[in-house]
Amino acid sequence: MDEDAIADLFAAFGPVAVKRMFGGAGLYADGLMFALWAGEAFYLKADAALAEDLKGRGSVPFSYEAKGVVRTMGGYWSVPEAALDDADDLAALARRALFVAHAASEAKARPAGRASSNKAKPAGRASSNKAKPTGGASAKKPKPAGGAAAKKPAAKKKSAPAQD
């Protein structure tokens, strides 16, 4: 299916950007992928609630074969046949899928384990947002053993030549 046909199909939903990928296409709105087109079928991004609704309408999760193994992605569910013939139904499902995409994007943007930033910090610990080096050019070099005796002597300064 070409980009114009996809745009026409989702016209009641609104503008859709189509980006070709893996022999199919990703469908984007608000900069987020909310659906995909693969194997002559459309799949909507779904959370548990939307997936359950789509399953009740005869939809199946997106699956593909790689190296002889069928892999299923439960995060995308096929668009029900009836919705492909009803622009308003498809638009409503696409809006729900876009909502799921926004929620997933926001969840990904939050640091893991940080549901709230109002947590008190333990007493006696200084807070530092600086990253600590883990190796490579920015890591501190180990100090030589032997303490002060192992230090290199300071370089002698050269004095300027006398002028006549």
C-alpha positions in Angstrom: 0.0 0.0 0.0 1.4 3.4 -0.9 1.6 6.5 1.3 -1.3 8.2 -0.3 -3.6 5.3 0.2 -2.6 5.0 3.8 -3.2 8.8 4.3 -6.6 8.4 2.7 -7.5 5.5 5.0 -6.5 7.5 8.1 -7.9 10.8 6.9 -10.7 10.9 9.6 -7.9 10.4 12.2 -5.7 13.2 10.9 -2.4 13.6 9.3 -0.2 10.5 9.3 3.5 10.3 8.5 4.6 7.1 6.8 8.1 5.8 7.2 9.2 2.7 5.3 10.8 0.1 7.4 11.5 -3.7 7.1 9.4 -4.2 4.0 6.4 -2.5 5.7 5.9 1.0 7.2 5.6 2.7 10.5 2.7 5.2 10.9 3.4 8.3 13.0 1.4 11.1 14.5 2.7 13.7 17.0 6.2 12.3 16.2 5.2 8.9 17.7 4.7 5.5 16.0 1.2 4.5 16.8 0.7 1.8 14.1 2.5 -0.2 11.5 1.7 -1.8 8.2 3.2 -5.2 7.4 2.2 -8.2 5.4 -0.8 -6.4 3.9 -2.3 -5.6 7.4 -2.4 -2.7 9.8 -1.5 -3.1 13.4 -2.2 -0.6 16.2 0.0 0.0 19.2 -1.9 -1.4 22.2 -1.8 -1.6 25.9 -3.6 -4.4 27.8 -7.0 -2.7 27.7 -6.9 -1.9 24.0 -5.4 -5.3 23.2 -8.3 -7.0 25.0 -10.9 -4.8 23.1 -9.2 -5.7 19.7 -8.9 -9.4 20.6 -12.7 -9.3 21.2 -13.2 -7.9 17.7 -11.1 -10.8 16.1 -7.8 -9.0 16.0 -4.5 -10.9 16.4 -1.1 -9.7 17.7 1.6 -8.8 15.2 3.9 -11.7 14.5 6.7 -12.4 12.0 9.1 -15.2 11.2 12.9 -14.8 11.8 15.3 -17.6 11.3 12.5 -20.2 11.1 11.0 -19.0 14.4 7.7 -17.2 14.7 8.0 -14.2 17.0 4.9 -12.4 18.4 4.9 -8.8 19.5 1.9 -8.3 21.8 2.4 -4.5 21.7 0.7 -4.3 18.3 -2.6 -5.8 17.3 -4.3 -6.0 13.9 -7.0 -3.5 12.9 -10.4 -5.3 12.8 -11.7 -5.8 9.3 -14.9 -3.8 10.1 -12.8 -0.7 11.1 -11.1 -0.7 7.7 -14.5 -0.1 6.2 -15.6 2.5 8.8 -13.5 5.7 8.8 -14.9 6.9 12.2 -14.2 3.5 13.9 -10.7 3.4 12.5 -10.1 7.0 13.6 -11.3 6.2 17.2 -9.0 3.1 17.3 -6.1 5.1 16.0 -6.6 7.8 18.6 -6.5 5.1 21.3 -3.3 3.7 19.8 -1.8 7.2 19.8 -2.7 7.6 23.4 -0.9 4.3 24.2 2.1 5.6 22.3 2.1 8.8 24.3 1.9 6.9 27.6 4.7 4.6 26.6 6.9 7.5 25.5 6.3 9.3 28.9 7.0 6.2 30.8 10.3 5.7 28.9 11.3 9.3 29.6 11.0 8.8 33.4 14.1 7.3 35.0 13.6 3.8 36.3 12.6 3.6 39.9 11.7 7.3 40.1 8.0 7.5 40.3 8.2 10.6 42.4 10.9 13.3 42.8 9.5 14.2 46.2 11.5 11.5 48.1 13.7 12.7 50.9 17.4 12.0 50.6 19.1 10.0 53.4 20.8 12.2 56.0 24.5 12.6 55.9 24.9 11.9 52.2 25.9 14.6 49.7 24.1 14.6 46.4 26.0 14.7 43.2 24.7 14.6 39.7 28.1 14.2 38.2 28.8 10.9 36.5 31.7 8.9 37.8 34.3 7.7 35.3 34.3 4.0 34.7 37.4 3.6 32.7 38.9 4.9 29.5 40.6 8.3 29.0 38.5 10.1 31.6 39.2 7.7 34.4 41.8 8.6 37.1 45.1 6.8 36.9 46.1 4.7 39.9 48.6 6.3 42.2 52.0 4.6 42.3 52.8 2.5 45.4 55.3 3.7 47.9 53.8 7.1 48.9 56.0 10.2 48.6 59.1 8.3 47.6 57.5 7.1 44.4 56.7 10.6 43.2 58.7 12.0 40.4 61.0 14.9 41.3 59.9 18.3 40.2 61.4 19.5 36.9 64.1 22.1 37.3 63.2 25.5 35.9 65.5 26.8 33.3 66.7 30.3 34.0 66.6 32.9 31.3 70.0 33.6 29.7 71.8 36.7 30.9 71.5 39.7 28.7 74.4 42.1 28.1 
